[in-house]
Amino acid sequence: MQFENILTKGRLIKRYKRFLADIELENGDIIVAHCANSGSMLGLKEPGSLVYLLPNTNPKAKLDWRWEMIEVDGALVGINTARPNRIVETAVLESVIPELAGYSSLRREVKYRKNSRIDLLLEGPPEEQRANTCYVEVKSVTLRSGEKALFPDSVTARGTKHLHELMDMVAAGHRAVMVYLVQRSDCTVFAPAAEIDPTYTNALRDAHAKGVELLCYQCHLTPEAIEITGSLPIELLSMS
């Protein structure tokens, strides 16, 4: 995924009210940027950190800048949670994710279950002998501990609900896939963040046992683009 414009550097002053961040640009101007991330952003909001911004070209936008990345321990991390769905969608269409290749159609944000929308719905006969309908949920992963990419970074009842809905789709005879997209390149394995949200972790293990497929792909980030580089192994251990 190429950015629409060249990213601009700045220094984070503070993130507040979930969707706002004060940032000092290299010329000394202090601006307010939109933070497209409603999560805790654990480990991604240290004041003084180098950040990258995208000029907002939407004439209806209230703010002139959108916060896209932050540098942590020398690595770029994508904080915009609106990006992963499109990155995965493009990867599916270009057969970068072989596990999801071969379907004849792809639709976004399709209503299903109770008051929910699936991120991607793949339909039509796949290349392999798989279900003709595949429900794909995408999660943005930014938290790291050591070499592990972790999800979630805070308690997520909504995320647990999504897992149960995917289990329902498998029970109904469909294929269901959870894709974790790691928006950083300094990890070697993915694992659920059991210490942060044990309920989600147990639901993930239950979903896996009941046939929900789990995929994790990692990205390489530059100020010009975010590209999927390959898959990461997934570590699912029993709760102690």
Contacts in CASP RR format, 6 or more apart in sequence:
PFRMAT RR
TARGET T0000
AUTHOR 0000-0000-0000
METHOD contacts of the structure
MODEL  1
MQFENILTKGRLIKRYKRFLADIELENGDIIVAHCANSGSMLGLKEPGSL
VYLLPNTNPKAKLDWRWEMIEVDGALVGINTARPNRIVETAVLESVIPEL
AGYSSLRREVKYRKNSRIDLLLEGPPEEQRANTCYVEVKSVTLRSGEKAL
FPDSVTARGTKHLHELMDMVAAGHRAVMVYLVQRSDCTVFAPAAEIDPTY
TNALRDAHAKGVELLCYQCHLTPEAIEITGSLPIELLSMS
1 83 0 8 1.000
1 86 0 8 1.000
1 87 0 8 1.000
1 90 0 8 1.000
1 225 0 8 1.000
1 226 0 8 1.000
1 227 0 8 1.000
2 224 0 8 1.000
2 225 0 8 1.000
3 54 0 8 1.000
3 68 0 8 1.000
3 223 0 8 1.000
3 224 0 8 1.000
3 225 0 8 1.000
4 54 0 8 1.000
4 57 0 8 1.000
5 54 0 8 1.000
5 55 0 8 1.000
5 57 0 8 1.000
6 223 0 8 1.000
6 224 0 8 1.000
7 52 0 8 1.000
7 53 0 8 1.000
7 54 0 8 1.000
7 68 0 8 1.000
7 69 0 8 1.000
7 223 0 8 1.000
7 224 0 8 1.000
8 25 0 8 1.000
8 26 0 8 1.000
8 52 0 8 1.000
8 53 0 8 1.000
8 54 0 8 1.000
8 55 0 8 1.000
8 65 0 8 1.000
9 25 0 8 1.000
9 26 0 8 1.000
9 50 0 8 1.000
9 51 0 8 1.000
9 52 0 8 1.000
9 53 0 8 1.000
10 23 0 8 1.000
10 24 0 8 1.000
10 25 0 8 1.000
10 26 0 8 1.000
10 50 0 8 1.000
10 51 0 8 1.000
10 52 0 8 1.000
10 53 0 8 1.000
11 23 0 8 1.000
11 24 0 8 1.000
11 48 0 8 1.000
11 49 0 8 1.000
11 50 0 8 1.000
11 51 0 8 1.000
12 21 0 8 1.000
12 22 0 8 1.000
12 23 0 8 1.000
12 45 0 8 1.000
12 46 0 8 1.000
12 47 0 8 1.000
12 48 0 8 1.000
12 49 0 8 1.000
12 50 0 8 1.000
12 51 0 8 1.000
12 70 0 8 1.000
13 21 0 8 1.000
13 22 0 8 1.000
13 23 0 8 1.000
13 24 0 8 1.000
13 30 0 8 1.000
13 47 0 8 1.000
13 48 0 8 1.000
14 21 0 8 1.000
14 22 0 8 1.000
14 45 0 8 1.000
14 47 0 8 1.000
15 21 0 8 1.000
15 35 0 8 1.000
15 41 0 8 1.000
15 45 0 8 1.000
16 22 0 8 1.000
18 35 0 8 1.000
18 37 0 8 1.000
18 38 0 8 1.000
18 39 0 8 1.000
19 34 0 8 1.000
19 35 0 8 1.000
19 36 0 8 1.000
19 37 0 8 1.000
19 38 0 8 1.000
20 32 0 8 1.000
20 33 0 8 1.000
20 34 0 8 1.000
20 35 0 8 1.000
21 32 0 8 1.000
21 33 0 8 1.000
21 34 0 8 1.000
21 35 0 8 1.000
21 51 0 8 1.000
21 67 0 8 1.000
22 30 0 8 1.000
22 31 0 8 1.000
22 32 0 8 1.000
22 33 0 8 1.000
23 30 0 8 1.000
23 31 0 8 1.000
23 32 0 8 1.000
23 33 0 8 1.000
23 51 0 8 1.000
23 53 0 8 1.000
23 65 0 8 1.000
23 67 0 8 1.000
24 30 0 8 1.000
25 31 0 8 1.000
25 53 0 8 1.000
31 53 0 8 1.000
31 64 0 8 1.000
31 65 0 8 1.000
32 63 0 8 1.000
32 65 0 8 1.000
33 53 0 8 1.000
33 63 0 8 1.000
33 65 0 8 1.000
33 66 0 8 1.000
33 67 0 8 1.000
34 56 0 8 1.000
34 61 0 8 1.000
34 62 0 8 1.000
34 63 0 8 1.000
34 65 0 8 1.000
34 66 0 8 1.000
34 67 0 8 1.000
35 41 0 8 1.000
35 67 0 8 1.000
35 79 0 8 1.000
36 66 0 8 1.000
36 67 0 8 1.000
36 79 0 8 1.000
36 80 0 8 1.000
36 81 0 8 1.000
36 82 0 8 1.000
37 79 0 8 1.000
37 80 0 8 1.000
37 81 0 8 1.000
38 81 0 8 1.000
39 81 0 8 1.000
39 153 0 8 1.000
39 154 0 8 1.000
40 153 0 8 1.000
40 154 0 8 1.000
41 79 0 8 1.000
41 142 0 8 1.000
41 153 0 8 1.000
42 143 0 8 1.000
42 153 0 8 1.000
42 154 0 8 1.000
43 72 0 8 1.000
43 143 0 8 1.000
44 70 0 8 1.000
44 72 0 8 1.000
44 77 0 8 1.000
44 79 0 8 1.000
44 142 0 8 1.000
45 70 0 8 1.000
46 72 0 8 1.000
49 70 0 8 1.000
49 71 0 8 1.000
49 72 0 8 1.000
50 70 0 8 1.000
50 71 0 8 1.000
51 67 0 8 1.000
51 69 0 8 1.000
51 70 0 8 1.000
51 71 0 8 1.000
52 67 0 8 1.000
52 68 0 8 1.000
52 69 0 8 1.000
52 70 0 8 1.000
52 76 0 8 1.000
52 223 0 8 1.000
53 65 0 8 1.000
53 66 0 8 1.000
53 67 0 8 1.000
53 68 0 8 1.000
54 65 0 8 1.000
54 66 0 8 1.000
54 68 0 8 1.000
55 64 0 8 1.000
55 65 0 8 1.000
55 66 0 8 1.000
56 63 0 8 1.000
56 64 0 8 1.000
56 65 0 8 1.000
56 66 0 8 1.000
66 80 0 8 1.000
67 79 0 8 1.000
67 80 0 8 1.000
68 78 0 8 1.000
68 79 0 8 1.000
68 80 0 8 1.000
68 83 0 8 1.000
69 76 0 8 1.000
69 77 0 8 1.000
69 78 0 8 1.000
69 79 0 8 1.000
69 221 0 8 1.000
69 223 0 8 1.000
70 76 0 8 1.000
70 77 0 8 1.000
70 78 0 8 1.000
70 79 0 8 1.000
71 77 0 8 1.000
72 144 0 8 1.000
72 184 0 8 1.000
73 186 0 8 1.000
75 184 0 8 1.000
75 185 0 8 1.000
75 186 0 8 1.000
76 184 0 8 1.000
76 185 0 8 1.000
76 221 0 8 1.000
76 222 0 8 1.000
77 142 0 8 1.000
77 183 0 8 1.000
77 184 0 8 1.000
77 221 0 8 1.000
78 142 0 8 1.000
78 183 0 8 1.000
78 184 0 8 1.000
78 219 0 8 1.000
78 221 0 8 1.000
78 226 0 8 1.000
79 142 0 8 1.000
79 183 0 8 1.000
81 140 0 8 1.000
83 140 0 8 1.000
83 183 0 8 1.000
83 226 0 8 1.000
84 138 0 8 1.000
84 139 0 8 1.000
84 140 0 8 1.000
84 181 0 8 1.000
84 183 0 8 1.000
85 108 0 8 1.000
85 119 0 8 1.000
85 120 0 8 1.000
85 138 0 8 1.000
87 181 0 8 1.000
87 219 0 8 1.000
87 226 0 8 1.000
87 228 0 8 1.000
88 97 0 8 1.000
88 119 0 8 1.000
88 120 0 8 1.000
88 136 0 8 1.000
88 138 0 8 1.000
88 179 0 8 1.000
88 181 0 8 1.000
88 217 0 8 1.000
89 106 0 8 1.000
89 108 0 8 1.000
89 120 0 8 1.000
90 96 0 8 1.000
91 97 0 8 1.000
91 217 0 8 1.000
91 228 0 8 1.000
92 100 0 8 1.000
92 101 0 8 1.000
92 103 0 8 1.000
92 106 0 8 1.000
92 120 0 8 1.000
92 122 0 8 1.000
92 136 0 8 1.000
93 106 0 8 1.000
95 101 0 8 1.000
95 102 0 8 1.000
96 228 0 8 1.000
97 179 0 8 1.000
97 215 0 8 1.000
97 217 0 8 1.000
97 228 0 8 1.000
99 177 0 8 1.000
99 213 0 8 1.000
99 215 0 8 1.000
100 122 0 8 1.000
100 134 0 8 1.000
100 136 0 8 1.000
100 177 0 8 1.000
100 179 0 8 1.000
100 215 0 8 1.000
101 126 0 8 1.000
101 127 0 8 1.000
102 126 0 8 1.000
102 127 0 8 1.000
103 122 0 8 1.000
103 123 0 8 1.000
103 124 0 8 1.000
103 125 0 8 1.000
103 126 0 8 1.000
103 134 0 8 1.000
104 123 0 8 1.000
104 124 0 8 1.000
104 125 0 8 1.000
105 122 0 8 1.000
105 123 0 8 1.000
105 124 0 8 1.000
106 120 0 8 1.000
106 121 0 8 1.000
106 122 0 8 1.000
106 123 0 8 1.000
107 120 0 8 1.000
107 121 0 8 1.000
107 123 0 8 1.000
108 119 0 8 1.000
108 120 0 8 1.000
108 121 0 8 1.000
109 117 0 8 1.000
109 118 0 8 1.000
109 119 0 8 1.000
110 117 0 8 1.000
110 118 0 8 1.000
110 121 0 8 1.000
111 117 0 8 1.000
112 118 0 8 1.000
112 121 0 8 1.000
112 135 0 8 1.000
112 165 0 8 1.000
112 169 0 8 1.000
113 165 0 8 1.000
113 168 0 8 1.000
116 161 0 8 1.000
116 162 0 8 1.000
116 165 0 8 1.000
118 135 0 8 1.000
118 136 0 8 1.000
118 137 0 8 1.000
119 136 0 8 1.000
119 137 0 8 1.000
119 138 0 8 1.000
120 135 0 8 1.000
120 136 0 8 1.000
120 138 0 8 1.000
121 133 0 8 1.000
121 134 0 8 1.000
121 135 0 8 1.000
121 136 0 8 1.000
122 133 0 8 1.000
122 134 0 8 1.000
122 136 0 8 1.000
123 132 0 8 1.000
123 133 0 8 1.000
123 134 0 8 1.000
124 132 0 8 1.000
124 133 0 8 1.000
125 132 0 8 1.000
126 132 0 8 1.000
126 134 0 8 1.000
130 175 0 8 1.000
131 173 0 8 1.000
131 174 0 8 1.000
131 175 0 8 1.000
133 174 0 8 1.000
133 175 0 8 1.000
134 174 0 8 1.000
134 175 0 8 1.000
134 176 0 8 1.000
134 177 0 8 1.000
135 166 0 8 1.000
135 169 0 8 1.000
135 174 0 8 1.000
135 175 0 8 1.000
135 176 0 8 1.000
135 177 0 8 1.000
136 176 0 8 1.000
136 177 0 8 1.000
136 178 0 8 1.000
136 179 0 8 1.000
137 162 0 8 1.000
137 166 0 8 1.000
137 176 0 8 1.000
137 177 0 8 1.000
137 178 0 8 1.000
137 179 0 8 1.000
138 179 0 8 1.000
138 181 0 8 1.000
139 151 0 8 1.000
139 152 0 8 1.000
139 159 0 8 1.000
139 178 0 8 1.000
139 179 0 8 1.000
139 180 0 8 1.000
139 181 0 8 1.000
140 181 0 8 1.000
140 183 0 8 1.000
141 149 0 8 1.000
141 150 0 8 1.000
141 151 0 8 1.000
141 180 0 8 1.000
141 181 0 8 1.000
141 182 0 8 1.000
141 183 0 8 1.000
141 190 0 8 1.000
141 216 0 8 1.000
142 153 0 8 1.000
142 182 0 8 1.000
142 183 0 8 1.000
142 184 0 8 1.000
143 149 0 8 1.000
143 150 0 8 1.000
143 151 0 8 1.000
143 152 0 8 1.000
143 153 0 8 1.000
143 193 0 8 1.000
144 150 0 8 1.000
144 184 0 8 1.000
144 186 0 8 1.000
144 187 0 8 1.000
147 186 0 8 1.000
147 187 0 8 1.000
147 188 0 8 1.000
147 189 0 8 1.000
148 187 0 8 1.000
148 188 0 8 1.000
148 189 0 8 1.000
148 190 0 8 1.000
148 191 0 8 1.000
148 235 0 8 1.000
149 180 0 8 1.000
149 182 0 8 1.000
149 184 0 8 1.000
149 187 0 8 1.000
149 189 0 8 1.000
149 190 0 8 1.000
149 191 0 8 1.000
149 216 0 8 1.000
149 218 0 8 1.000
149 232 0 8 1.000
150 190 0 8 1.000
150 191 0 8 1.000
150 192 0 8 1.000
150 193 0 8 1.000
150 196 0 8 1.000
151 180 0 8 1.000
151 190 0 8 1.000
151 192 0 8 1.000
151 193 0 8 1.000
152 159 0 8 1.000
152 193 0 8 1.000
152 196 0 8 1.000
152 197 0 8 1.000
152 200 0 8 1.000
153 193 0 8 1.000
153 196 0 8 1.000
154 196 0 8 1.000
154 197 0 8 1.000
155 196 0 8 1.000
155 197 0 8 1.000
155 199 0 8 1.000
155 200 0 8 1.000
156 197 0 8 1.000
156 200 0 8 1.000
157 199 0 8 1.000
159 200 0 8 1.000
160 197 0 8 1.000
160 199 0 8 1.000
160 200 0 8 1.000
160 203 0 8 1.000
162 178 0 8 1.000
163 178 0 8 1.000
163 200 0 8 1.000
163 203 0 8 1.000
163 204 0 8 1.000
163 206 0 8 1.000
163 207 0 8 1.000
163 212 0 8 1.000
164 203 0 8 1.000
164 207 0 8 1.000
166 176 0 8 1.000
166 177 0 8 1.000
166 178 0 8 1.000
166 207 0 8 1.000
166 212 0 8 1.000
167 176 0 8 1.000
167 206 0 8 1.000
167 207 0 8 1.000
167 210 0 8 1.000
167 211 0 8 1.000
167 212 0 8 1.000
169 175 0 8 1.000
169 176 0 8 1.000
170 176 0 8 1.000
170 210 0 8 1.000
170 211 0 8 1.000
170 212 0 8 1.000
171 210 0 8 1.000
175 213 0 8 1.000
176 211 0 8 1.000
176 212 0 8 1.000
176 213 0 8 1.000
177 212 0 8 1.000
177 213 0 8 1.000
177 214 0 8 1.000
177 215 0 8 1.000
178 204 0 8 1.000
178 207 0 8 1.000
178 212 0 8 1.000
178 213 0 8 1.000
178 214 0 8 1.000
178 215 0 8 1.000
179 215 0 8 1.000
179 216 0 8 1.000
179 217 0 8 1.000
180 190 0 8 1.000
180 214 0 8 1.000
180 215 0 8 1.000
180 216 0 8 1.000
180 217 0 8 1.000
180 234 0 8 1.000
181 216 0 8 1.000
181 217 0 8 1.000
181 219 0 8 1.000
181 228 0 8 1.000
182 190 0 8 1.000
182 216 0 8 1.000
182 217 0 8 1.000
182 218 0 8 1.000
182 219 0 8 1.000
182 232 0 8 1.000
183 219 0 8 1.000
183 221 0 8 1.000
183 226 0 8 1.000
184 218 0 8 1.000
184 219 0 8 1.000
184 221 0 8 1.000
185 218 0 8 1.000
185 219 0 8 1.000
185 220 0 8 1.000
185 221 0 8 1.000
185 229 0 8 1.000
187 218 0 8 1.000
187 232 0 8 1.000
188 232 0 8 1.000
188 233 0 8 1.000
189 232 0 8 1.000
189 233 0 8 1.000
189 234 0 8 1.000
189 235 0 8 1.000
190 216 0 8 1.000
190 232 0 8 1.000
190 233 0 8 1.000
190 234 0 8 1.000
190 235 0 8 1.000
191 234 0 8 1.000
191 235 0 8 1.000
191 236 0 8 1.000
191 237 0 8 1.000
192 200 0 8 1.000
192 201 0 8 1.000
192 204 0 8 1.000
192 205 0 8 1.000
192 236 0 8 1.000
193 200 0 8 1.000
193 201 0 8 1.000
194 201 0 8 1.000
194 239 0 8 1.000
198 239 0 8 1.000
201 239 0 8 1.000
202 239 0 8 1.000
204 214 0 8 1.000
204 236 0 8 1.000
205 236 0 8 1.000
205 238 0 8 1.000
205 239 0 8 1.000
207 214 0 8 1.000
208 214 0 8 1.000
208 236 0 8 1.000
214 234 0 8 1.000
214 236 0 8 1.000
215 231 0 8 1.000
215 234 0 8 1.000
216 231 0 8 1.000
216 232 0 8 1.000
216 233 0 8 1.000
216 234 0 8 1.000
217 228 0 8 1.000
217 229 0 8 1.000
217 230 0 8 1.000
217 231 0 8 1.000
217 232 0 8 1.000
218 228 0 8 1.000
218 229 0 8 1.000
218 230 0 8 1.000
218 231 0 8 1.000
218 232 0 8 1.000
219 226 0 8 1.000
219 227 0 8 1.000
219 228 0 8 1.000
219 229 0 8 1.000
220 226 0 8 1.000
220 227 0 8 1.000
220 229 0 8 1.000
END
